[in-house]
Amino acid sequence: MSKAVINPSLCTSCNICAEVCPGTFGEPSSDPGIPKLAPDFMCLDCGHCVAVCPTGAIAHRAFPAGTIRPVEDGGRVPTYEEVMSLLRTRRSVRVFRDRAVEKDVILKVLEGARFAPSATNTQSTEYVVVTDRGLLRQVAELTSAILSGSGGAGDPYAFVYGLIAEDMEKGRDPILRGAPALIVAHAFSRANYAGVNASVALQNAVLAASSLGLGTLWAGYVMSVCRRDERVPALLSIPDGHQVYGALALGYPKYEYRHWVERRPLRVTWL
Ligand SMILES: Cc1cc2nc3c(=O)[nH]c(=O)nc-3n(C[C@H](O)[C@H](O)[C@H](O)COP(=O)(O)O)c2cc1C
C-alpha cells in the first residue's frame, strides 16, 4: 500500500514519480505501466511524486485537493547573478532602526524557513518569536548574567563577558543589538538531525528577510547559553524535551551596505 494512488487513466507510465521517490527500492512495479511508489511506512510525505507528475495523475493522502499548486512564472528562478547579489550583500546587522517588524512580515520570513529541507522530511523545527521589548531586554540581560557567571578562571572569553555585562549595565545591548524581534528555532531534541534542520531553516529565513529589506543577526550568545542553562529556554517558553538550536535577531537595518568585501579564498580538495 502507498499513500499515493495513481490514476491509471491519467498515468502515461513515464515512471518519473518512482525515479524521484526517496522511498522506492528494489524491483519495479509488478503491475505493468503503473509506477511503484514508496509503501506507506517508507513514504516521507515529501510530495515529490505529485509535484513532478506531468499529468496530475497522482493523488496523495498528505496533499488534498487545493494543496498542489502550479509553479509560478513558468518555473523561472532568480539568475545566478541575482542569487549571488543576495548572498554577497547579506551582512550581519548590528544596528537596527527603531521600528517594529510587523507580524505579517515576520510570517513571510518564516515562510522561507518552512520550505527548507529537513532530514527525512521531519520538518522538525518550531519557532518562538519575541517582539515584546521588555521580554527582549530580559533575554539579553539573563544571557549576559549567565555568561558572566560562566567565565571561570582560565576562560579566554571571561574578559569579553565582562565587557558585555558593562555594556548591559549602561543600557546598551551587545547581545541582541536592540533588535525589535527575535526568532528562536527549537525542536524535539531527539528528532533526526534536529540541529541541522533548524540551522538550514533559519538560514532560509535569513535570506527571505534580506529579500524583504530586513536585517538579521545570529544571536550566538543566546544560543550558547541555551545549550547549558535552562533559564533562557524557560523565559522563552521552550517546551520540555525541546532544545534551542538557533536564534536570529531581526529588524530593519539602520545603515545600508554599499559595498561587498571579499571572503577567504575557497579551500577545496578535488578528488
Ligand atoms: C552561529 C553564529 C552565531 C553568531 N553569533 C553572533 C553574535 O552573538 N553576535 C554578533 O555580533 N555576531 C554573531 N554572528 C555573526 C558573525 O560574526 C558574522 O556572520 C561574521 O562576522 C561574518 O559577517 P557577515 O555575517 O556580516 O557576513 C554569528 C554568526 C553565526 C553563524
PDBQT file of the ligand as one rigid body, heavy atoms in Angstrom, charges set to zero:
ROOT
HETATM    1  C1  LIG A 301      26.135  30.677  14.577  1.00  0.00    +0.000 C 
HETATM    2  C2  LIG A 301      26.502  32.146  14.526  1.00  0.00    +0.000 A 
HETATM    3  C3  LIG A 301      26.486  32.881  15.688  1.00  0.00    +0.000 A 
HETATM    4  C4  LIG A 301      26.793  34.253  15.656  1.00  0.00    +0.000 A 
HETATM    5  N1  LIG A 301      26.683  34.978  16.802  1.00  0.00    +0.000 NA
HETATM    6  C5  LIG A 301      26.903  36.318  16.782  1.00  0.00    +0.000 A 
HETATM    7  C6  LIG A 301      26.702  37.110  17.950  1.00  0.00    +0.000 A 
HETATM    8  O1  LIG A 301      26.320  36.617  19.023  1.00  0.00    +0.000 OA
HETATM    9  N2  LIG A 301      26.945  38.440  17.879  1.00  0.00    +0.000 N 
HETATM   10  C7  LIG A 301      27.357  39.022  16.718  1.00  0.00    +0.000 A 
HETATM   11  O2  LIG A 301      27.575  40.233  16.706  1.00  0.00    +0.000 OA
HETATM   12  N3  LIG A 301      27.536  38.302  15.576  1.00  0.00    +0.000 NA
HETATM   13  C8  LIG A 301      27.301  36.966  15.577  1.00  0.00    +0.000 A 
HETATM   14  N4  LIG A 301      27.430  36.222  14.425  1.00  0.00    +0.000 N 
HETATM   15  C9  LIG A 301      27.781  36.904  13.161  1.00  0.00    +0.000 C 
HETATM   16  C10 LIG A 301      29.203  36.645  12.671  1.00  0.00    +0.000 C 
HETATM   17  O3  LIG A 301      30.108  37.387  13.436  1.00  0.00    +0.000 OA
HETATM   18  C11 LIG A 301      29.236  37.037  11.201  1.00  0.00    +0.000 C 
HETATM   19  O4  LIG A 301      28.444  36.138  10.464  1.00  0.00    +0.000 OA
HETATM   20  C12 LIG A 301      30.625  37.054  10.575  1.00  0.00    +0.000 C 
HETATM   21  O5  LIG A 301      31.441  38.005  11.216  1.00  0.00    +0.000 OA
HETATM   22  C13 LIG A 301      30.580  37.390   9.079  1.00  0.00    +0.000 C 
HETATM   23  O6  LIG A 301      29.933  38.623   8.847  1.00  0.00    +0.000 OA
HETATM   24  P1  LIG A 301      28.584  38.727   7.973  1.00  0.00    +0.000 P 
HETATM   25  O7  LIG A 301      27.553  37.836   8.617  1.00  0.00    +0.000 OA
HETATM   26  O8  LIG A 301      28.190  40.160   8.023  1.00  0.00    +0.000 OA
HETATM   27  O9  LIG A 301      28.894  38.276   6.587  1.00  0.00    +0.000 OA
HETATM   28  C14 LIG A 301      27.146  34.877  14.431  1.00  0.00    +0.000 A 
HETATM   29  C15 LIG A 301      27.147  34.112  13.266  1.00  0.00    +0.000 A 
HETATM   30  C16 LIG A 301      26.798  32.769  13.294  1.00  0.00    +0.000 A 
HETATM   31  C17 LIG A 301      26.746  31.974  12.018  1.00  0.00    +0.000 C 
ENDROOT
TORSDOF 0
